Amino acid sequence: ARLFDLTVVAQPDPDRPGPEEVIAETVLMDSGRAVLLVPYVQTTPLGTGRAVIAWDGSRAAARALNEGMPLLHLAKTIEVLSIMRGTEDEQSFEGCAEVARHLARHGLKADVHKLHIGPGQKVADTILNEVSDQGADFVIMGGYGHSRLKELVMGGVTREILDTMTVPVLMAH
């Protein structure tokens, strides 16, 4: 996978456990490249009309953004999404404006959208709800900003997205 421009991996079907469960995570963590994860229920070709970039300002998010540039050039609309809890995440939202400027330098127009969530609300659920509300065709985001062990023990956005995604997700670590 290290020498491919893009590796496409199917989301494991929860009703049919198999080796796919570890393939996605292993390729994401070890390939050094972006991975396009496709929901196991996907039966149609990849749509490219509407893109959502889930931006948290992390190294992984920046990597996914830039590796996803060829897909973004196919999109008709691009939304840069920042999800915040309180004021500590305000820098992440300010970073969204920088992302929009970065995309503009590549000839792409993006809308910036911030969502505030409260205690008990999950970031992954909020991303997937926004994807549904916007009719997005795919998501670009960083994966495993925390260690896999921490995500396994405490839960995490990457793990939840991998388990419950409804559209293809391009991730990079």
Backbone as ProteinMPNN parsed JSONL, in Angstrom:
{"seq_chain_A": "ARLFDLTVVAQPDPDRPGPEEVIAETVLMDSGRAVLLVPYVQTTPLGTGRAVIAWDGSRAAARALNEGMPLLHLAKTIEVLSIMRGTEDEQSFEGCAEVARHLARHGLKADVHKLHIGPGQKVADTILNEVSDQGADFVIMGGYGHSRLKELVMGGVTREILDTMTVPVLMAH", "coords_chain_A": {"N_chain_A": [[0.816, -1.205, 0.0], [2.11, 1.146, 0.42], [3.207, 2.129, -1.917], [1.151, 2.793, -3.546], [-1.104, 5.188, -4.987], [-3.559, 5.448, -3.799], [-5.246, 3.471, -1.465], [-7.962, 1.33, -1.352], [-10.284, 0.192, 0.923], [-12.645, -2.055, 2.212], [-15.203, -1.501, 4.616], [-15.535, -3.538, 7.469], [-18.094, -6.023, 7.617], [-20.367, -6.123, 10.16], [-21.943, -8.344, 10.65], [-20.601, -10.437, 9.597], [-17.886, -11.354, 10.709], [-14.378, -11.082, 10.07], [-11.084, -11.101, 8.528], [-11.041, -8.511, 7.605], [-11.485, -6.747, 9.627], [-9.086, -6.021, 10.872], [-7.563, -5.228, 8.748], [-8.168, -2.637, 7.651], [-7.375, -0.854, 9.734], [-4.666, -1.571, 9.999], [-3.571, -0.992, 7.447], [-4.09, 1.753, 7.38], [-2.55, 2.672, 9.571], [0.055, 1.739, 9.013], [0.84, 2.091, 6.341], [1.587, 4.629, 5.536], [0.206, 6.153, 3.795], [-2.821, 7.619, 2.461], [-6.063, 6.188, 3.022], [-8.94, 4.991, 1.485], [-11.88, 4.306, 2.853], [-14.602, 2.235, 2.463], [-18.053, 1.98, 3.031], [-19.571, -1.088, 4.065], [-22.117, -1.458, 3.118], [-22.256, -0.078, 0.783], [-23.255, 0.148, -2.516], [-23.174, 1.5, -4.825], [-21.302, 3.436, -7.273], [-18.527, 5.54, -6.227], [-19.594, 8.647, -5.167], [-18.894, 12.035, -5.936], [-19.771, 14.586, -5.587], [-20.386, 16.154, -3.233], [-18.381, 17.124, -0.575], [-17.174, 16.621, 2.734], [-14.919, 17.926, 4.978], [-13.589, 16.902, 7.863], [-12.268, 18.73, 10.228], [-9.741, 18.989, 12.598], [-7.415, 20.205, 13.127], [-5.189, 18.638, 13.429], [-2.101, 16.829, 12.74], [-2.644, 14.501, 11.319], [-5.102, 15.166, 10.152], [-4.318, 17.246, 8.449], [-2.677, 15.86, 6.731], [-4.521, 14.05, 5.572], [-6.196, 15.89, 4.295], [-4.494, 16.985, 2.302], [-3.713, 14.675, 0.895], [-6.155, 13.992, -0.053], [-6.713, 15.806, -2.01], [-6.975, 15.308, -4.887], [-9.551, 14.081, -4.982], [-11.075, 16.148, -3.905], [-10.928, 18.028, -5.924], [-12.77, 17.045, -7.67], [-15.159, 17.517, -6.466], [-18.27, 19.271, -6.185], [-19.239, 20.838, -4.132], [-17.706, 21.836, -1.083], [-17.331, 21.362, 2.313], [-15.829, 22.566, 5.186], [-15.572, 21.295, 8.252], [-15.778, 21.986, 11.658], [-15.798, 20.79, 14.902], [-16.737, 21.662, 18.086], [-16.175, 21.725, 21.6], [-17.115, 23.777, 24.005], [-14.94, 26.613, 24.631], [-12.327, 25.875, 24.301], [-11.71, 24.708, 21.91], [-11.632, 26.648, 20.004], [-9.435, 27.414, 18.473], [-9.287, 25.383, 16.604], [-11.473, 25.967, 14.986], [-10.653, 28.434, 13.959], [-8.585, 27.49, 12.457], [-9.986, 26.302, 10.408], [-10.651, 28.367, 8.662], [-8.142, 28.88, 7.657], [-7.759, 26.477, 6.311], [-9.709, 26.747, 4.323], [-8.577, 28.894, 2.92], [-6.236, 27.659, 2.054], [-7.315, 25.698, 0.363], [-8.428, 27.427, -1.523], [-6.13, 28.419, -2.722], [-5.58, 26.291, -4.264], [-7.484, 26.434, -6.138], [-10.027, 25.804, -5.253], [-13.247, 26.201, -3.787], [-14.501, 26.561, -0.545], [-16.878, 26.103, 2.069], [-17.07, 27.114, 5.451], [-17.897, 25.607, 8.489], [-18.983, 25.579, 11.765], [-19.714, 23.561, 14.553], [-21.129, 23.386, 17.718], [-20.876, 21.188, 20.425], [-22.304, 19.524, 23.224], [-21.648, 18.233, 26.58], [-21.405, 14.712, 26.679], [-22.26, 14.392, 24.081], [-21.261, 12.855, 21.057], [-18.419, 13.214, 18.985], [-18.045, 11.748, 16.598], [-20.691, 10.942, 15.988], [-21.794, 13.448, 15.531], [-20.354, 14.294, 13.279], [-21.231, 12.357, 11.394], [-23.981, 12.899, 11.391], [-23.978, 15.483, 10.297], [-22.918, 14.922, 7.788], [-25.021, 13.405, 6.753], [-27.118, 15.326, 6.883], [-26.161, 17.224, 5.052], [-26.091, 15.78, 2.773], [-23.719, 14.645, 1.927], [-21.191, 13.112, -0.099], [-18.751, 11.998, 0.488], [-16.212, 11.842, 3.076], [-13.388, 13.522, 4.391], [-10.781, 13.028, 6.603], [-8.53, 13.024, 9.436], [-6.961, 10.142, 10.919], [-6.773, 8.25, 13.881], [-5.569, 10.121, 15.834], [-4.928, 9.807, 18.422], [-3.355, 7.152, 20.292], [-3.887, 3.758, 19.18], [-4.419, 2.004, 21.256], [-5.364, 3.702, 23.3], [-7.688, 4.613, 22.032], [-9.031, 2.19, 21.816], [-9.474, 1.519, 24.494], [-10.704, 3.827, 25.627], [-12.418, 4.654, 23.717], [-13.022, 6.425, 20.652], [-12.955, 8.904, 18.04], [-12.056, 8.004, 15.492], [-12.326, 5.168, 15.629], [-15.108, 4.978, 16.086], [-16.124, 6.148, 13.741], [-15.115, 4.342, 11.845], [-16.622, 2.123, 12.555], [-19.285, 2.927, 12.129], [-19.672, 4.331, 9.748], [-21.34, 5.911, 6.998], [-20.927, 6.81, 4.5], [-18.256, 6.826, 2.046], [-14.989, 7.252, 3.466], [-12.101, 9.098, 3.455], [-9.113, 8.613, 4.972], [-6.139, 9.539, 6.734], [-3.133, 8.893, 8.517]], "CA_chain_A": [[0.0, 0.0, 0.0], [2.968, 2.332, 0.479], [3.549, 2.61, -3.248], [-0.067, 3.112, -4.284], [-1.633, 6.527, -4.766], [-4.691, 5.329, -2.889], [-5.686, 2.116, -1.162], [-9.391, 1.28, -1.045], [-10.549, -0.919, 1.834], [-14.052, -2.153, 2.609], [-15.546, -1.568, 6.036], [-15.971, -4.895, 7.825], [-19.517, -6.256, 7.855], [-20.472, -6.604, 11.541], [-22.625, -9.638, 10.68], [-19.695, -11.459, 9.065], [-16.523, -11.019, 11.139], [-13.303, -11.683, 9.293], [-9.811, -10.38, 8.592], [-11.226, -7.105, 7.242], [-11.508, -5.937, 10.845], [-7.759, -5.475, 11.159], [-6.923, -4.741, 7.524], [-8.323, -1.19, 7.525], [-6.521, -0.182, 10.713], [-3.261, -1.848, 9.7], [-3.187, -0.211, 6.271], [-4.108, 3.155, 7.779], [-1.448, 2.975, 10.487], [1.385, 1.31, 8.592], [1.181, 2.309, 4.931], [2.109, 5.964, 5.283], [-0.611, 6.752, 2.745], [-4.248, 7.726, 2.753], [-6.881, 5.012, 2.753], [-10.354, 5.269, 1.256], [-12.675, 3.255, 3.487], [-15.92, 2.211, 1.832], [-19.02, 1.248, 3.861], [-19.911, -2.418, 3.547], [-23.432, -1.396, 2.474], [-22.143, 0.714, -0.445], [-23.475, -0.645, -3.73], [-23.092, 2.404, -5.969], [-19.963, 4.02, -7.429], [-18.206, 6.675, -5.364], [-20.073, 9.959, -5.567], [-17.885, 13.04, -5.611], [-20.373, 15.914, -5.647], [-20.335, 16.913, -1.979], [-17.33, 16.657, 0.333], [-17.039, 17.201, 4.072], [-13.604, 17.764, 5.593], [-13.695, 16.999, 9.324], [-10.989, 19.364, 10.56], [-9.43, 19.192, 14.013], [-6.122, 20.865, 13.214], [-4.122, 17.676, 13.712], [-1.19, 16.412, 11.674], [-3.355, 13.506, 10.512], [-6.117, 15.868, 9.355], [-3.603, 17.965, 7.386], [-2.225, 14.847, 5.777], [-5.697, 13.579, 4.838], [-6.622, 16.992, 3.433], [-3.627, 17.102, 1.133], [-3.789, 13.449, 0.096], [-7.483, 13.948, -0.647], [-6.875, 16.896, -2.971], [-7.566, 14.888, -6.168], [-10.999, 13.896, -4.804], [-11.686, 17.461, -3.683], [-11.041, 18.701, -7.226], [-13.964, 16.508, -8.334], [-16.351, 17.907, -5.704], [-18.974, 20.504, -6.54], [-19.273, 21.627, -2.901], [-16.799, 21.376, -0.033], [-17.576, 21.947, 3.633], [-14.816, 22.321, 6.207], [-16.361, 21.166, 9.474], [-15.08, 21.987, 12.939], [-16.702, 20.456, 16.001], [-16.124, 22.249, 19.276], [-16.743, 21.641, 22.946], [-16.697, 24.965, 24.746], [-14.065, 27.567, 23.951], [-10.966, 25.363, 24.123], [-11.516, 24.272, 20.531], [-11.771, 27.799, 19.114], [-8.316, 27.4, 17.528], [-9.633, 24.458, 15.526], [-12.343, 26.679, 14.054], [-9.833, 29.412, 13.247], [-7.838, 26.71, 11.478], [-10.859, 26.022, 9.262], [-10.498, 29.477, 7.723], [-6.86, 28.637, 6.988], [-7.994, 25.373, 5.373], [-10.436, 27.32, 3.183], [-7.603, 29.659, 2.129], [-5.359, 26.663, 1.421], [-8.072, 25.134, -0.754], [-8.563, 28.48, -2.536], [-4.864, 28.455, -3.466], [-5.639, 25.159, -5.196], [-8.608, 26.66, -7.034], [-11.241, 25.204, -4.692], [-14.026, 27.025, -2.863], [-15.036, 25.767, 0.565], [-17.621, 26.769, 3.128], [-16.614, 26.74, 6.788], [-19.048, 25.393, 9.357], [-18.612, 25.083, 13.092], [-20.801, 23.027, 15.364], [-20.829, 23.23, 19.145], [-21.54, 20.037, 21.032], [-22.287, 19.544, 24.674], [-21.162, 17.032, 27.257], [-22.153, 13.506, 26.344], [-22.443, 14.26, 22.634], [-20.08, 12.26, 20.438], [-17.918, 13.875, 17.784], [-18.321, 10.896, 15.432], [-22.121, 11.05, 15.669], [-22.018, 14.786, 14.994], [-19.835, 14.275, 11.904], [-22.119, 11.56, 10.541], [-25.245, 13.635, 11.253], [-23.738, 16.575, 9.354], [-22.784, 14.271, 6.48], [-26.38, 13.068, 6.33], [-27.866, 16.569, 6.661], [-25.646, 17.906, 3.862], [-26.113, 14.88, 1.619], [-22.33, 14.506, 1.483], [-20.824, 11.867, -0.775], [-17.58, 11.425, 1.143], [-15.598, 12.599, 4.171], [-11.93, 13.479, 4.514], [-10.423, 13.299, 8.0], [-7.38, 12.319, 9.986], [-7.306, 8.94, 11.669], [-5.948, 7.875, 15.031], [-4.768, 11.18, 16.431], [-4.479, 9.201, 19.679], [-2.901, 5.78, 20.053], [-4.964, 2.776, 19.004], [-4.745, 1.462, 22.573], [-6.226, 4.674, 23.977], [-8.996, 4.584, 21.372], [-9.666, 0.919, 22.152], [-9.892, 1.555, 25.895], [-11.564, 4.97, 25.942], [-13.256, 5.018, 22.58], [-12.451, 7.532, 19.911], [-13.652, 9.294, 16.822], [-11.68, 7.12, 14.382], [-12.95, 3.85, 15.829], [-16.555, 5.117, 15.908], [-16.381, 6.371, 12.313], [-14.877, 3.061, 11.166], [-17.714, 1.195, 12.873], [-20.636, 3.394, 11.801], [-19.69, 5.231, 8.586], [-22.45, 5.741, 6.063], [-20.387, 7.202, 3.193], [-16.812, 6.595, 2.027], [-14.172, 8.153, 4.282], [-10.674, 9.082, 3.179], [-8.381, 8.881, 6.213], [-4.683, 9.41, 6.758], [-2.613, 8.925, 9.896]], "C_chain_A": [[0.857, 1.265, 0.0], [3.252, 2.93, -0.886], [2.335, 2.917, -4.111], [-0.491, 4.544, -3.992], [-2.763, 6.502, -3.751], [-5.024, 3.853, -2.702], [-7.152, 2.182, -0.76], [-9.646, 0.014, -0.237], [-12.025, -0.891, 2.216], [-14.177, -2.167, 4.128], [-15.972, -3.001, 6.346], [-17.482, -4.948, 8.052], [-19.657, -6.822, 9.265], [-21.163, -7.96, 11.659], [-21.744, -10.78, 10.179], [-18.261, -11.115, 9.444], [-15.478, -11.76, 10.307], [-12.055, -10.833, 9.377], [-9.932, -8.9, 8.242], [-11.165, -6.194, 8.461], [-10.154, -5.31, 11.133], [-7.094, -4.874, 9.925], [-6.989, -3.223, 7.44], [-7.389, -0.455, 8.473], [-5.044, -0.376, 10.396], [-2.781, -1.029, 8.51], [-3.121, 1.268, 6.63], [-2.88, 3.511, 8.61], [-0.072, 2.739, 9.872], [1.781, 1.667, 7.163], [1.851, 3.654, 4.681], [1.336, 6.701, 4.208], [-2.058, 6.847, 3.203], [-4.957, 6.438, 2.35], [-8.316, 5.478, 2.534], [-11.133, 4.073, 1.779], [-14.098, 3.35, 2.957], [-16.875, 1.415, 2.708], [-19.401, -0.091, 3.23], [-21.263, -2.429, 2.842], [-23.397, -0.645, 1.14], [-22.3, -0.186, -1.667], [-23.363, 0.204, -4.993], [-21.658, 2.92, -6.101], [-19.779, 5.215, -6.488], [-18.771, 7.953, -5.956], [-19.042, 10.993, -5.149], [-18.453, 14.451, -5.555], [-20.19, 16.759, -4.402], [-19.31, 16.289, -1.038], [-17.437, 17.362, 1.672], [-15.63, 16.888, 4.555], [-13.8, 17.957, 7.085], [-12.335, 17.47, 9.832], [-10.836, 19.54, 12.067], [-8.056, 19.822, 14.209], [-4.946, 19.924, 13.426], [-3.244, 17.421, 12.485], [-1.897, 15.43, 10.733], [-4.408, 14.164, 9.625], [-5.464, 16.618, 8.194], [-3.144, 16.996, 6.3], [-3.393, 14.338, 4.923], [-6.178, 14.642, 3.849], [-5.789, 17.026, 2.156], [-3.619, 15.84, 0.274], [-5.146, 13.329, -0.597], [-7.725, 15.0, -1.712], [-7.42, 16.433, -4.331], [-9.08, 14.648, -6.083], [-11.697, 15.24, -4.643], [-11.841, 18.225, -4.998], [-12.235, 18.189, -8.03], [-15.259, 17.0, -7.688], [-16.947, 19.213, -6.22], [-19.082, 21.426, -5.33], [-18.353, 20.974, -1.873], [-17.152, 22.115, 1.246], [-16.425, 21.559, 4.552], [-15.541, 22.402, 7.54], [-15.462, 21.136, 10.698], [-16.102, 21.733, 14.034], [-16.029, 20.861, 17.294], [-16.917, 21.944, 20.531], [-16.236, 22.862, 23.699], [-15.754, 25.833, 23.933], [-12.672, 27.02, 23.685], [-10.68, 24.932, 22.688], [-11.601, 25.425, 19.531], [-10.642, 27.85, 18.087], [-8.606, 26.484, 16.345], [-10.515, 25.162, 14.501], [-11.557, 27.72, 13.272], [-9.005, 28.709, 12.174], [-8.664, 26.383, 10.249], [-10.76, 27.125, 8.217], [-9.181, 29.336, 6.961], [-6.995, 27.511, 5.962], [-8.704, 25.903, 4.131], [-9.489, 28.133, 2.297], [-6.643, 28.716, 1.383], [-6.053, 26.05, 0.199], [-8.22, 26.153, -1.883], [-7.282, 28.598, -3.367], [-4.781, 27.309, -4.482], [-6.845, 25.264, -6.129], [-9.929, 26.084, -6.553], [-11.924, 26.168, -3.729], [-14.615, 26.12, -1.789], [-15.809, 26.657, 1.518], [-17.121, 26.233, 4.46], [-17.827, 26.674, 7.701], [-18.559, 24.907, 10.709], [-19.859, 24.648, 13.84], [-20.321, 22.903, 16.796], [-21.571, 22.0, 19.652], [-21.362, 20.106, 22.537], [-21.718, 18.269, 25.259], [-22.039, 15.835, 26.882], [-22.416, 13.327, 24.863], [-21.146, 13.752, 22.017], [-19.708, 12.992, 19.153], [-18.258, 13.054, 16.542], [-19.788, 10.984, 15.018], [-22.427, 12.396, 15.028], [-21.521, 14.876, 13.554], [-20.811, 13.543, 10.99], [-23.486, 12.213, 10.365], [-25.099, 14.766, 10.243], [-23.604, 16.033, 7.928], [-24.167, 13.947, 5.918], [-27.174, 14.324, 5.993], [-27.448, 17.263, 5.365], [-25.723, 17.042, 2.604], [-24.721, 14.655, 1.049], [-22.085, 13.131, 0.873], [-19.615, 11.193, -0.145], [-17.039, 12.392, 2.189], [-14.087, 12.457, 4.054], [-11.597, 13.856, 5.946], [-9.149, 12.56, 8.372], [-7.855, 11.116, 10.776], [-6.287, 8.642, 12.749], [-4.985, 8.983, 15.447], [-4.244, 10.758, 17.79], [-4.025, 7.786, 19.358], [-4.103, 4.854, 19.896], [-5.381, 2.195, 20.345], [-5.678, 2.405, 23.319], [-7.619, 4.677, 23.351], [-9.748, 3.306, 21.716], [-10.241, 0.959, 23.561], [-10.943, 2.633, 26.139], [-12.563, 5.299, 24.839], [-12.614, 6.187, 21.858], [-13.183, 7.737, 18.611], [-13.326, 8.337, 15.675], [-12.4, 5.784, 14.473], [-14.455, 3.925, 15.564], [-16.918, 5.347, 14.442], [-16.194, 5.066, 11.544], [-16.035, 2.092, 11.379], [-19.056, 1.614, 12.284], [-20.722, 4.265, 10.549], [-20.817, 4.872, 7.622], [-22.07, 6.148, 4.644], [-18.892, 6.881, 3.21], [-16.058, 7.678, 2.806], [-12.716, 7.991, 3.864], [-9.963, 9.495, 4.461], [-6.891, 8.776, 5.967], [-4.252, 9.526, 8.207], [-1.344, 9.754, 9.927]], "O_chain_A": [[0.382, 2.336, -0.378], [3.513, 4.128, -0.992], [2.479, 3.264, -5.283], [-0.27, 5.055, -2.894], [-2.908, 7.42, -2.944], [-5.076, 3.088, -3.665], [-7.537, 2.999, 0.077], [-9.28, -1.087, -0.647], [-12.581, 0.167, 2.507], [-13.362, -2.766, 4.829], [-16.699, -3.611, 5.561], [-18.067, -4.021, 8.613], [-19.123, -7.895, 9.547], [-20.99, -8.654, 12.661], [-22.098, -11.951, 10.319], [-17.497, -10.637, 8.605], [-15.676, -12.905, 9.901], [-11.974, -9.934, 10.213], [-9.033, -8.117, 8.545], [-10.834, -5.014, 8.347], [-10.09, -4.171, 11.596], [-6.154, -4.09, 10.053], [-5.972, -2.578, 7.183], [-6.686, 0.467, 8.061], [-4.257, 0.563, 10.515], [-1.704, -0.436, 8.558], [-2.189, 1.962, 6.223], [-2.243, 4.538, 8.373], [0.872, 3.467, 10.179], [2.955, 1.554, 6.81], [2.603, 3.802, 3.717], [1.764, 7.762, 3.754], [-2.46, 6.238, 4.194], [-4.512, 5.707, 1.465], [-8.841, 6.272, 3.315], [-11.061, 2.975, 1.227], [-14.719, 4.412, 2.998], [-16.556, 0.291, 3.097], [-19.533, -0.201, 2.011], [-21.527, -3.327, 2.042], [-24.409, -0.585, 0.442], [-21.567, -1.161, -1.829], [-23.447, -0.319, -6.104], [-20.884, 2.848, -5.146], [-20.747, 5.814, -6.021], [-18.473, 8.306, -7.097], [-18.388, 10.84, -4.117], [-17.694, 15.417, -5.481], [-19.874, 17.945, -4.494], [-19.36, 15.095, -0.742], [-17.752, 18.55, 1.738], [-15.2, 15.735, 4.546], [-14.139, 19.054, 7.53], [-11.373, 16.703, 9.861], [-11.677, 20.151, 12.726], [-7.589, 19.954, 15.34], [-3.815, 20.382, 13.588], [-3.605, 17.754, 11.356], [-1.766, 15.518, 9.512], [-4.588, 13.764, 8.474], [-5.993, 16.627, 7.083], [-3.221, 17.291, 5.107], [-3.27, 14.21, 3.705], [-6.524, 14.331, 2.709], [-6.336, 17.088, 1.054], [-3.528, 15.929, -0.951], [-5.269, 12.642, -1.611], [-8.823, 15.084, -2.263], [-8.272, 17.124, -4.889], [-9.809, 14.979, -7.018], [-12.784, 15.449, -5.182], [-12.793, 18.989, -5.16], [-12.663, 18.846, -8.98], [-16.33, 16.91, -8.289], [-16.233, 20.126, -6.634], [-19.027, 22.647, -5.471], [-18.234, 19.752, -1.798], [-17.259, 23.342, 1.259], [-16.087, 20.382, 4.683], [-16.061, 23.455, 7.911], [-14.509, 20.36, 10.767], [-17.145, 22.384, 14.086], [-14.899, 20.461, 17.572], [-18.147, 21.909, 20.527], [-15.045, 22.959, 23.995], [-15.763, 25.797, 22.702], [-11.906, 27.621, 22.931], [-9.518, 24.808, 22.301], [-11.638, 25.187, 18.324], [-10.858, 28.28, 16.953], [-8.214, 26.777, 15.216], [-10.337, 24.984, 13.296], [-11.759, 27.881, 12.068], [-8.755, 29.272, 11.108], [-8.115, 26.205, 9.162], [-10.784, 26.848, 7.018], [-9.11, 29.635, 5.769], [-6.417, 27.58, 4.877], [-8.34, 25.549, 3.009], [-9.581, 28.075, 1.071], [-6.291, 28.957, 0.229], [-5.447, 25.905, -0.863], [-8.148, 25.796, -3.059], [-7.341, 28.847, -4.571], [-4.004, 27.364, -5.435], [-7.186, 24.308, -6.825], [-10.851, 25.894, -7.347], [-11.265, 26.862, -2.955], [-15.156, 25.054, -2.084], [-15.448, 27.811, 1.748], [-16.791, 25.054, 4.587], [-18.677, 27.564, 7.692], [-17.808, 23.936, 10.792], [-20.911, 25.284, 13.765], [-19.238, 22.38, 17.057], [-22.746, 21.799, 19.345], [-20.396, 20.674, 23.045], [-21.352, 17.343, 24.534], [-23.261, 15.949, 26.786], [-22.76, 12.229, 24.425], [-20.059, 14.173, 22.413], [-20.568, 13.34, 18.344], [-18.711, 13.608, 15.541], [-20.092, 11.088, 13.83], [-23.224, 12.479, 14.093], [-22.187, 15.466, 12.702], [-21.176, 14.054, 9.931], [-24.092, 12.093, 9.3], [-25.991, 14.988, 9.423], [-24.122, 16.624, 6.981], [-24.441, 14.191, 4.743], [-27.825, 14.391, 4.951], [-28.287, 17.825, 4.661], [-25.454, 17.518, 1.501], [-24.555, 14.494, -0.16], [-22.685, 12.133, 1.273], [-19.461, 9.974, -0.225], [-17.356, 13.581, 2.192], [-13.576, 11.406, 3.667], [-12.067, 14.875, 6.452], [-8.747, 11.601, 7.713], [-8.993, 11.068, 11.243], [-5.081, 8.771, 12.538], [-3.766, 8.816, 15.42], [-3.237, 11.284, 18.263], [-4.287, 7.28, 18.267], [-5.188, 5.127, 20.407], [-6.561, 1.919, 20.56], [-6.669, 1.967, 23.904], [-8.62, 4.738, 24.066], [-10.966, 3.331, 21.89], [-11.355, 0.492, 23.798], [-11.958, 2.378, 26.785], [-13.45, 6.133, 25.023], [-11.747, 6.862, 22.413], [-13.925, 6.874, 18.142], [-14.23, 7.903, 14.961], [-13.008, 5.328, 13.505], [-15.018, 3.053, 14.902], [-17.909, 4.803, 13.955], [-17.013, 4.72, 10.693], [-16.383, 1.327, 10.479], [-19.883, 0.758, 11.969], [-21.76, 4.884, 10.313], [-21.188, 3.71, 7.459], [-22.803, 5.866, 3.696], [-18.319, 6.685, 4.282], [-16.437, 8.849, 2.803], [-12.164, 6.892, 3.91], [-10.182, 10.592, 4.976], [-6.439, 8.023, 5.104], [-4.915, 10.171, 9.02], [-0.737, 9.915, 10.986]]}, "name": "protein", "num_of_chains": 1, "seq": "ARLFDLTVVAQPDPDRPGPEEVIAETVLMDSGRAVLLVPYVQTTPLGTGRAVIAWDGSRAAARALNEGMPLLHLAKTIEVLSIMRGTEDEQSFEGCAEVARHLARHGLKADVHKLHIGPGQKVADTILNEVSDQGADFVIMGGYGHSRLKELVMGGVTREILDTMTVPVLMAH"}
